[in-house]
């Protein structure tokens, strides 16, 4: 088992909740992250579609987190919340560029690049494979109660107490050399 496989995932620190399904037209669970989602290659947020969430869901949040980043605290690539409950799909690019397809009312918090959008993978060369955990949270209220100025940690804190269910899709990416 690789060192990365033993590192905890962000969900390991939250209460257990039911799971639902998230899929993507551009990537597969436990597959390789497509070049489009790499910071230097395209930096485009992926397509995501979800189903099977609880009927009482009032909104959704979407995050992308790299638990294998050599920071001691991981790296947040995407933090999006207050997605209306009627939305069950984000098209490719909704969280980046011109935000085409970003639902009305959805809020981007800053990622660890310091921007309010999707920031693609950029692991250090030779650091081994990094996991990119794309999570969709079914939330019990329409508004999470924070604004775009919130840090990923504050968004995560609020999600801890308002998540009804969760779905995750994990892909890996690695830069050779070093």
Secondary structure, 3 states (H helix, E strand, C coil): CCHHHHCCCHHHHCCCCEECEEECCCCCCCCECCHHHECCCCCCCCCEEEECCCCCCCEEEEEEEECCCCCCCCEEEEEEEEEECCCCEECCCCCCCCCCCCCCCCEECCCCCCCCCCCCECCCCCCCCEEEEEEEEEECCCCCCCCCCCCHHHHHHHHHHHEEEEEEEEEEECCCCC
